[in-house]
Amino acid sequence: MERVLAERLEIVNDRLEKVLARTGRRREEITLLAVTKVFPAQSILDAYHLGLREFGENYVQEFEGKHPAVSHLSGARFHLIGHLQSNKARRAAELFQVIQTVDSGKLARRLNEAGGPLDIMIEVKLSAEDAKAGAAPAELPALLDAVRECANLRLTGLMTMPPWSDDSEAARPYFRQLAALAKPHGLQQLSMGMSHDFETAIEEGSTCIRVGTALFGRRVKKTDP
Ligand SMILES: *Cc1c(COP(=O)(O)O)cnc(C)c1O
């Protein structure tokens, strides 16, 4: 499988190079986050072997199972990119180096109580879809105040997940809006863009693209046989 992964990584890197050339941005500005949810710990080991160092996981419990197999990887950083409930905050703070999905003052305080230092991002909900987690743009100023009172948390930026569409242009207004929200607050990092739309996200200022399918292939739901 590592050979397939190597080929896919090459394709992702080619796509990245093209958009960097077109936008005049530098490779060091962009974190390629390998999203390994649903895939086994071996996928993380394979990706690490190919030079990837930043990994995204969606569920605390799922990553808990993989953690013993990957905790020795020096220089690897694990980002939680799925919704986090306050009652799992302490465990999440132990397992992850970055929590990208902080969306309430309560959650921020729980993470802060777990000790630190811990890098966090605020997840912003920009679409009206009910299912999407994240803080509303109007809640952002109060949430920023709450986070700044948390001495153990280091806020690096904002994260968002637009409504799914196979047309990457459909996501552009959301990416643009996230960048516009971050700017007045001096937030440098923007986690936006996935397998099918990361070029658009980078054009709009993304500093962290979260790529699963383009590296590891289609995810088969755990409920499937
Ligand atoms: C699964 C997931 C991704 C990766 O999506 P792909 O389309 O497979 O690249 C990115 N971000 C979040 C929040 C995810 O849950």
The ligand as a Tripos MOL2 file, in Angstrom:
@<TRIPOS>MOLECULE
LIG
   15    15     1     0     0
SMALL
NO_CHARGES

@<TRIPOS>ATOM
      1 C1        -12.5500   13.7720    6.4460 C.3       1 LIG1
      2 C2        -12.1770   15.2080    6.5690 C.ar      1 LIG1
      3 C3        -11.2660   15.8030    5.6900 C.ar      1 LIG1
      4 C4        -10.6420   15.0780    4.5100 C.3       1 LIG1
      5 O1        -11.5370   15.0450    3.4560 O.3       1 LIG1
      6 P1        -11.1080   14.4240    2.0310 P.3       1 LIG1
      7 O2        -12.1830   14.9210    1.1320 O.co2     1 LIG1
      8 O3        -11.0940   12.9600    2.1900 O.co2     1 LIG1
      9 O4         -9.7860   14.9850    1.6880 O.co2     1 LIG1
     10 C5        -10.9230   17.1250    5.9190 C.ar      1 LIG1
     11 N1        -11.4390   17.8280    6.9450 N.ar      1 LIG1
     12 C6        -12.3250   17.2890    7.8090 C.ar      1 LIG1
     13 C7        -12.8560   18.1270    8.9120 C.3       1 LIG1
     14 C8        -12.7260   15.9690    7.6420 C.ar      1 LIG1
     15 O5        -13.6210   15.4600    8.4910 O.3       1 LIG1
@<TRIPOS>BOND
     1     1     2 1
     2     2     3 ar
     3     2    14 ar
     4     3     4 1
     5     3    10 ar
     6     4     5 1
     7     5     6 1
     8     6     7 2
     9     6     8 1
    10     6     9 1
    11    10    11 ar
    12    11    12 ar
    13    12    13 1
    14    12    14 ar
    15    14    15 1
@<TRIPOS>SUBSTRUCTURE
     1 LIG1         1 GROUP 0 **** ****
